[in-house]
Amino acid sequence: MREAAHIVGSGSPEAAPDLQELLARVARGDQDAFARVYDTVAGPVLGLVRSVLRDPAQSEEVAQEVLVEVWRTAARFRPERGSGMTWIMTLAHRRAVDRVRSTQASNDREHKAALLDRTPAFDEVTEQVEARLEREQVRRCMRGLTELQHQSVTLAYYRGLTYREVAELLGLPLGTVKTRLRDGLIRLRDCLGVTA
């Protein structure tokens, strides 16, 4: 880090090359120049990336990616557009924002996948809808029965009582209950459109 302070130093004639000159040398493949650039910018790059990502492990990873990008793309740096530090920090900020967006997109995909896992299968939904429609149709048809037919069918088929128990509960002869049940079931069958 002593070299980094010297690079940014006083600007005296014997001072080390500035960042722009070092980037020009890096663009020509000068590894020593890159080592000096690395020492100069690694701390600020990591600080900027960490302020965007907030995750230390991801921040270190992204900072390394930025520094590799500086090595690979140093020839793209244009001093007339701004300083070397501004160019590098712009690369760092863009890379950090890209990571945030990528992470958010991944989380969104996982969330959607989890919701799809909880969504019932199409056939299950179809069966539920059909069962509900059938129940509503049966209720509508039951309303079309006489009161005695309705009571007899409800007690025999929904409460599970025997014909004799239905007759005793309603205070009617067994034959009358059987007739009302038979007539009620025929009306239900016709109403529901069931073929014999």
Helices and strands as residue ranges (DSSP letters): H 2-8, H 19-27, H 31-53, H 56-73, G 74-76, G 79-81, H 84-118, H 122-143, H 147-153, I 154-158, H 163-170, H 174-192
